[in-house]
Every structure is written in structure tokens, then in C-alpha cells.
């Protein structure tokens, strides 16, 4: 019996694991039992037929010797055998045997009247106990094979359970980390809102700095909300329409102007008119995530350059940059390359999803300590 030790699993993982084990073992047990029963039945029938034909063949041989001895007037010489026991019943003998094939006293018995009373012999009785001996060996063999198969299934279960639990463990760790990051991300603007509101109430004068802090914090919350909404409700009921990309980008830049100004980041914009058919909220979310990421990972007093020319959008920052070996993974869900700034690893994944949806080619170039450049090719 195999016991799989489950270590450091939460309740959800344990329920999933034990459900998998129960389903796997029960279905495997049914399969093994049915296969074993089918094999045993087939082999038992084969053994039964083999025993019958052997008894019949030996009985016919004896009958032939009896008839031949009688016809030739020779002495009857009977063969010796360790496999069968036999008995010749004379015509004048009383016997309980009847012609046929049946079981009697743990033996298989065949009774035939093939001698036709030659040499005054009415019946030949042939019996063997080997059938039950072989049947017992067959039972042990089938049980042994079923046990070995079930043990093998248990070994496979250990292997499969590790494969089964690995993605669940990984996903749960990602979700737990995601929840912690979201909690942290929400805590920052919420705390800023509380402090700004508290200062405003105490001062009873709503100065520009306080209102700016409130506005920035509110927009941070809205950005988080929009990202989470897209991830959970990406099937939008909005209809696609022809959009002016330049207008959307300028609106996004203006939206984040307070946040960029707070970090003393200059945003240079050079845009051409470009039309794109799509859902406005998603296209806006696309540029919003790229710009918010650029601001988040840029150092103070740096420049973010945004261009839209010939159907190609680029956004270049002078931020912390991304290591070359990590570039391929930055679009994965919950993947965070840097712990310098906040975030919870969904922004670039949303960018990739939207680009895939609208057949936009996205690429990135980056260098640690120099900055990153994202390029979207619409045409």
C-alpha cells in the first residue's frame, strides 16, 4: 500500500489532492478488478476446455485399446499415467457413474460408454485433480498480477500527484503573492487619501497640494480597478468603433500628468493621427498600463518619450531597465521584474493580451540602469 505524504498544503490544496487521489485510485481499482475478472474468466474457461479435451482424448484412447484387444483377441494392456486416474466398469457391475462430464470429490470426471461392451466393459471413467490444482495456481497468479499492477498504479500515482500538485502549488503561490501585492498597492493610495483628507479637514483650507495628492491617489486606485476588472471581466459588451489613437494617447498622458509631475518626470509627446478599430476602454487601458509602468519605474527628474509615427507607437523611459535574461518573461501574469517600485505583475500581461486581441506586434528593448523602450506596431 502506498502512502503519499502531503506536506505544507492548505485546505484547498488538500481537498484537490485527496479528490484526485480518490478518483484515481477508485477508477484504477475498478479497472484492475474488471481486467482481472475478465482474464480469470477467460483462463478458467480455457482450462476447463483443456481439461475436458484431455480427459476425452485419454478416455477414447482407453476405449480404442479395449475394442482393439477384443477384436484382435489379444491381451488388454492398459497404459500408466500420473495425470489421470481411470476405472473400467463392467456390464454386470453396479455403478453410480453416468455418462457425462462433471465434478465429483474435488476432481473432474468424464464417463463414456465408448467401449460398447467389448471385453464386457460398459463404461470407462477417467478423472483428474489437476484441474483444481491449476485453477488454484491461476487464482494466485491473477491475484498476484492484480497486486503488482495496483502497486505500479500506486507508483504512477506518486509521480502524477507531484505533477498534479506542482501547477496548483505554483498558482496558489502566485495568487497569494498577488493578493499581498494588491493589498500593498491599495494601501499606499488609501493611506495617502486618508492623510490628505485629514489634513484638509484640519486646515479647513483645500490647497492645491492636498487636492493633487487626493487626485493622484484616486487615479492610482482607478488604475488598479481597471486592471482587475479587465482580468476578471475581459469579455466586454462594448461594441468596436473607429478610434483616433492620437486622441486617446493625449488623454492618457493628461490623466497621468499629476503623477509624472509629482516625480518631476517630463513627458515628451510627438504624435501623428492614426485610426484604429477597437473597444475604446481597452485601447485606453493599453496605453494607460504602458505609461503608468514607465512613470513607476522611472527615476525622478528624467524624461519619458512617446511617439506615434507611421502606425508605430513607442514609449521610452530612463528608468531602472530590465535584465536581458528576464525580457521574455515580463509579459507573464504576476511576473514582476523589479521590487524597486510597486505593482502586482498584471500590467504588462494585460498589454500583451490586448495586443494579441488586436493583432498588434509588441516588442521591448531594455538595459539595466538605462531604461526601457516598448514598441507597438499597429500597421
N, C-alpha and C positions, 0 to 999 in steps of 0.2 A: 504493500500500500504506500502510495506516495503522498507526502505532506508538503505542500508549498508554503514556505514561511513568508508571511506578508508583513513587511517592515515599514513603519512610518507612513502609513496610509491614512488619509482622512476617511470620514464616514462615507462620503460619496464614492471614493475610490474602492473602499472595501465592498460596498454594495455592488458596484460594477464588476469588481473582480470575482466575488463569490457567485454572482449571477452567471458570469461567463464560465466559471469552473463547473457549476451545477449543470448548466445547459450542455457543456462539452462532455462531461462525464456521463450524464444520463443518456444523451444521444449516442455516445460511443458504446455504452453498456448495452443499449438496445441493439445496436448494430452487431456487436460481438455475439450477443446471445442468439440473435436471429441467424447469423452466419454459422455459429457453432451448431445450432439445431439443424439447419439445413444440411450442413456437412455430415453430421452424425446420422441423420435420417438416410441420406444417400448412401453412406458407407454401410450402415446397418442393412439396408435393402440389398446392397451388393454382396455383403457377407451371407445374408440369408439365401440368396440365389446361388452363390458359390457352394454353400454347404449342401443345398438340395441337389445340385447337379453332381457333386462329388458322391453323395450317397446313392443317387440314381445310377451313376456310372458303375460304382462298385457292386450295387445290387444286380445290375444287368450282367456284370462280369460273372458273378456267382451263379446266376441263373443259366448263363451260357455254358459254364463248366458242368452244371448238373445235367442239362439237356444233352450236351455232347457226350458225357460219360455214359448216360443211359443209351443213347443212340449207337454208340460205338462199342458198348459192352465193356467199357474199361472201368478201372477203379477210380472213384472220385477223389481227386487230390485238391484240397482247399488251400487257398493262399493264406499267408500270415500277414498281419498288418498291425501297426501300433496306433494308427489314426482312427480305425473303426473297430467296433465290436459288432459281431453278427451272430445270427442264430437261424437254424433251419427248422422249420416247423413241419412235422409230418402230417399226413392226411388224417391219421387216427388220433392225433394229439389235440387235446383241448387247449385253446389259447385265448387270451384276452385281446390279442392284436387284431386289428382290422386293416385292410388295405388303405394306404394313405400316407400322408406326411404330417407329423405333428410332434409336439414336445411331450416328453414323459420323463419324470425324475431327473431333471436338470440335463436332459440330453435331447438331441434332435433325432427323431426316429423315422425311418422310411420302411414301410411294409409293402411288399409286392408279391403277386401271385404268378409272376412270370415263369417259374419252373413248370407250370401246368401239370403238376402232379407227377412229373418224371422222377424216377427213383423214389416214388411215393412221398415226394416233398410238395407240400401245398403252398407254403409261404417262405419267403426269405425276409428276415428282419435285420436291418442294418442301422446302427446308431453311432453317434459321436458326441462327445462332450467338448470337443474343441471349439464348437460354435460359441458357447458361453464364455469360454476362456478368451477367445479372440474378441468377443463383444466387450468383455471387461477391459481388455487391453485398449480397445477402441475408445471406450469411455474415458479411461485415464489419459489417453493421448489427446482427445478433444478437450478435456478439462485443462490439461497442461498447456495446449496451444492457446486456448482462450485466456488463460492466466498470463502467458507470455505476451500475447497481443495486448491485453489490458495493461500490462506493465509497460510495454512500449508506448501505448497511448498516454500513460502517465508521464513518461519521459518527454514525449512530444508536448504534453500539457505544460510542463515546466518551461520548455522552450517558448511555446506560444504565449504563455502567461506573461513572460518577460517582454515579448514583442507587443502584446496587447496592452500592458500597463505602461510601457515606455511613452507612447504618444499622449496617453491620458495624464501621466505624471508631468510631462513637459507642458502640456496645455494648461493644466491646473496651476503649475508654477508661473506660467505666463499670465494667467488670469489674476492670480494672487498679486503678482508684481504690478500688473496693470491697475488693479484696484488701489494698491498702495500709491502708485504714481498719480492716479486720478485724484485720490484723496489729497495728496500733497499739492497737486496743481490747483485744485479747487480751494484749498486752504489759503493760498497766497492772495488771490484777489478778494476772497471773502474777508480775510483779516484787514486788507487794505480798505475795503469798503466800510467795515465797521469802524476802523480808526478815523477815516476821513469823515464819515458821518458824525462820529462822536466829537471830533474837533470842530466841525461846522456848527453842531448844536451848542457846544460850549462858547464858541466865539460869537455866535449869533450873526456872523457875517460870512457869507459864502464867497470866499475869494477864489481867484482863478486856479490856484494850485490845488486847492481841495477838490474843486469840480473836475479838474483834469485827472486827478488820482481816481476819483469815482468813475469817470468816463473810461479810463484805461482798464480798471478792474472789471467794469461791466462788459467791456469788449472782450477781455480775456475769458470771462465766463461764457460769453456768447460763442466764441471760437470753439471752446471745449464742447459746448452743447451741440453746435452744428456738426462737429466731427463725430460725436457719439450718435447723433441722430442718423447720420449717413451710414455708419457701420451697422446700425440696428434696423434701419428702415430705408435701405438703399433703393427699393422698388418705389420710385416716385410716381405719383398720379399726374404730375405736371406734364403738359404737352411740350414737345420740342418746338423751337421757333428760331428764326434767323436772328442772330445776336451780333452786335457790334463789340468785338473783343476789346478794342481800344477803350471804349466807354467803361466796360467792366473793370479793366485793369486800373484805370484812373480812380474809379470808385473805391477799389480795394486799397490803393495807395493812400487815398484821402482818409479811409477808415482807420488805417494804422498810423496815421501821421502823428497822433499824440504819443503813441508808444515809441515810435522812432525818435521823435523829438526828445522824449524823456531820457533816452540813451545817447542823445546828441549824435544820432546817425543820420547822415544825409542820404536822401533817396533821389538819384538822378534818373529821369524818365525820358525815353525817346521812343515814341510810338507812331506807327502808321495805322491807317484804317484797315481793318480785316474783318470779314464776315464769317460767322461760324453757325451752323445749325445745331442746336442742342438745348438742354434744360438750363435756364439761366442760373438757378441756385447752385447747380453742380459746377458749372464753369467758374462761377464766382468762388466757390469753395476750393477749386483747384488752385487759383491764383492766391487766394487767401492763405492756404496752407504753405505755399512756397514762400510768400512774403513774411509771414509770421515766423517761419523757421529761420529765414535769413536774418531777421531782426533778433531773434532769440539767441542765435549762435554768433552774432557779430559783436566785436568789441566796441566800446564807446568811442565816439569821435572817428568813426570810419564811414565808408561810403558803400551803398548798395546801388548797383547799376541795373536798370531794367530797360530792355529794348524789345521792340516788336517790328520786325522788318522782313518783307517778302514771305510772310506766313511762318516766320520762326520767332519764337519768344525766348528770351534769355534773361536770367536773373543771376547776377554775380555779386557775391559779398566778399568782405575782407575779414571773415570770421576765423573760427578755430580750425576749420578744414576737417577732412575725413581721410583716414589712412587708406592706401590703395587696396590693401587686402580686405577691407571692410566695405568697399564700394558696392559689390554685388549684393550685399545683404541689407542695404539701407531701406529697400522698399518692402521688406518683410514686416508682417504685422507684429507689433510690440517690440520691434527692434530699435534699440537706442544706441547710437554710436558713441555719444559723449554724455558724461554725467555733469558737465560744467553747467549747462542750463537745465531747465525743467523739461517737461514733456513726458508723454507716456507711449511713444512709439507707434502712433497711428497716422500721423500727418502725411508722411511720405507714402505710406501704404494706400491711403485714400487718393493721393496724387496718381499713383500707378493704376489704381482701379479705374479712375475717371479717364485717364489717358487710354487705357485698354478699351474702355467702352466707346470712345470716340475715335479710335484708331490714330491716336496722337503718339508720335515717336518721342520718347523721353530718354534723355541721356544726361550724364553728370560727369564733370571733371572737378577734381579737388586735390588740394595739397595741404598737409598739416601745417598750421601756423600761417598759411597764406590766404586761404579762403576756398569757396566752392562756387561752381557755376552750373546751373541747371538749364537745359535746353529742351524746348518743346517744339517739334516740327509739325505744324498743322497741315501743310501742303503735301 
